[in-house]
Amino acid sequence: MNGAALERVFREAGGRIIAALASRFRDIDLAEDALAEACLRGVAAWARDGAPQDPAAWLYRAAYRCAIDVLRQRGLASRLAPYVAEPEVADGDTGELMPIPDERLALIFLCCHPAVAIEARAALTLRLVCGLSTREIAHAFLVPEATLAQRLVRAKRKIAEAGVPFEVPGADGWPERMDAVLSTLEVVYAKAHEDAAGKGPHAGYALEALELTRVLAQLAPEDPDVMALAATTRFTEARRSSRTDSEGSMVPLTEQDPQCWDRPLIGQASAYLDRALALDPHRPRVLQAAIHALWCARTSLAEPPPWRRVLELYDLLLQLRDDPVVRVNRAVALAEVSGAETALHELAALDATGLGDYLPYHAVRADLLRRLGRNAEALQAYDAAIALVATAAEREWLERRRASLCPHPCANS
């Protein structure tokens, strides 16, 4: 098994392995270091002996043993004896492990404990549970990478110093952590959703988000934000099959064929949204879910896009959550209702300093400039967007748009 395959296994199972190790040893740094060492051992062992029957279980077993080795070196094995028993073996011939314990939800709540600074909770969860790089998380939160790295270090130190318990808290402990938990899951799903073709390194996060929001909805059925996020992820995921064309290029939402959407999944989303609306219709996440519901109510391309109603909901959302991301999304609807000039004026009013690495800002701005015939500026905006795109489907679509401004081949500026 080559390095790329090992990396794939790490992405798919790394979060579960770290959560299981952290739960057993009560030490996040130890869990991370043990998994890293196990990956190094895997590179050598799998090249020599071939891939194991269950690569993820192999990594968990190796990481577990690495952690025990470290504890013994520290002279702590006896003190932590209840946590360091050798993992059970399911098959004596192959030595494969039983399935990795799924402790991810407990790890998410650990990362979102009140002892951890608010601005670090979601970032720490994304790093530990989902395996996103520091750079990816920094881009997601529009902060410098160095700043994000410092937050992560401080957060892990605070968890260790405070002796935060590794467990899913009782109902009384949910309110103070829930927003950070939901913010984390939003970013997790966003990483999967930005990959329209579902072939990138974070494609698996979509199913992770669906499962975790389902579990949260069972645990907190009276929380409108939980219900709304469960609805949003399902409305969005239901459209995945229509998000790329036969050539692998992204298809804009207005051009996606509703007849290809997953109607049972939309039905699940609608049920969650109905519950959220009944609990509290005036919540940002509930309004966001309602916007997705408007699109999923279409049954064919013959029906006009619901732009005016979408804009009305974005206007309501701005009264509750006025941030650059909402305003960029609102500009798309505003352009359809009031024209590209009005929408571009709204974008110009934003502070672009913190949006330099935000792909949708550049893509929307490029499209508005293209519509207004300001081609030179549009080309520069497309170049800025293309420089940030991470997936082939989005790149193909943006390059097609850029090429439409050039009758003859033109080099990127």
Helices and strands as residue ranges (DSSP letters): H 3-25, H 28-49, H 55-74, G 81-83, H 104-111, H 118-128, H 134-141, H 145-162, G 171-173, H 175-193, H 205-219, H 224-237, G 240-242, G 253-255, G 258-260, H 263-279, H 284-296, H 307-320, H 324-338, H 340-348, G 352-355, H 359-371, H 375-388, H 392-403
